[in-house]
Amino acid sequence: MAATPATGLGQSWPNASDVSTNPNFHVYVFAMGGVEYIQVNDMNGNVLGSVGTAGGQFITLPIGRFAQQVVTPSQPASASTTAAPVAAATTVYNDGTTTVTATPLSDGTLQLNAAAVQTICSDPVDCNMKGLQ
């Protein structure tokens, strides 16, 4: 029996499972057409930001309170700031392929950083066979 598809990208309380690795955030994942959409909400359900990812590529979605402070490997934050981190980045999502961290900034905003999980390989023969570096 197939599971009910998750819906509600951009909503405070979407019809999707919370997959956050941090109890101070809610993270929801949606998939469509081979693209995974990862949405980060705060504890009150406020949408903070979202990214789409497929095949190691990322795009920032224009939703969420801090959408302009989302960083991906191919896109810097769309709004520049002089704010400094006030705490270390905390992981809010990690599925073994993609990780998302949240960093509180001194101006009260939050920076979200989405990236591919780096695979570390210690056996050169195995790494060469799998194409890992």
Secondary structure, DSSP 8 states (H G I E B T S, - for coil): ------B-TT-SS-BS----SSTTEEEEEEEETTEEEEEEEETT--EEEEEEEETTEEEE-S-STTGGGEE-SS---SS-----BSS--EEEEE-SSEEEEEEEBTTS-EEEEEEE-------HHHHHHHT--
